[in-house]
Amino acid sequence: QRQVVESGGGLVQPGGSLRLSCAGSGFWLDNYDVGWFRQVPGKEREGVSCDSYSDGTTFYEDSVKGRFTISRDNLKNTVYLQMNSLKPEDTGAYYCGVARHTNSRSMCVNSEVDRWGQGTQVTVSS
């Protein structure tokens, strides 16, 4: 069964760092476009950062540029989201999504995702 599993969430103080992991199971992530999305109660899921295998582009939502970095470890079949200088407004449930044949901006802006993980909670609070 093909699935993605997120991990790495938790409670962190403002200014701190977390690294989220998205591990593929039953298929290889290096053949897919992969993105990280955030959802808070009462709002739609929004794209934070997406990496496109299809066209080689990477997208970051404006509020995370310079603070978050998406990366791949193909040997571990895992995609990471390194989050630095965290702010309270970064709080939310973070979901990993995968898709094929899209581009990073479209994937993130339009939530073009074929398969979702179960999510991991990130809380930034003092």
C-alpha positions, 0 to 999 in steps of 0.5 A, spaced: 500 500 500 502 506 497 502 511 503 506 517 506 508 518 513 509 525 517 513 525 523 517 530 527 512 535 529 512 538 536 511 544 541 517 549 540 518 556 543 518 562 538 525 562 535 526 555 535 527 550 530 524 543 528 525 538 522 519 535 519 520 528 515 515 525 510 517 518 509 514 514 503 512 507 503 510 502 498 513 507 492 519 512 491 518 519 493 524 521 488 519 520 482 514 524 485 512 532 486 512 532 494 509 538 498 508 540 505 501 544 507 499 547 513 492 547 516 489 551 522 482 550 525 477 553 521 481 554 515 483 551 508 489 547 508 495 551 504 501 550 501 507 552 505 513 549 500 513 544 494 518 541 490 517 538 483 520 532 480 517 534 474 520 540 472 525 541 477 522 547 481 521 549 488 516 553 491 516 557 498 510 561 501 512 568 502 511 568 509 516 562 510 521 564 505 528 564 508 526 560 514 524 554 511 527 549 507 525 543 503 530 537 501 530 530 499 534 524 501 532 519 496 536 513 499 532 514 505 526 515 501 524 521 505 523 529 504 524 534 509 522 540 511 527 544 516 523 550 519 527 555 523 526 561 526 519 559 528 513 564 529 507 563 533 503 563 526 507 557 523 502 553 528 498 548 525 497 541 522 502 539 517 501 535 512 505 531 506 502 531 499 505 527 493 503 528 486 505 527 479 506 531 473 505 538 476 509 544 478 511 546 485 507 553 484 501 550 482 502 544 487 502 549 493 497 554 491 492 549 488 493 543 493 494 539 487 495 533 491 494 525 489 495 522 496 496 525 503 499 523 509 496 523 516 499 530 518 503 532 524 502 537 529 507 543 530 505 548 536 509 554 536 508 557 543 512 560 549 
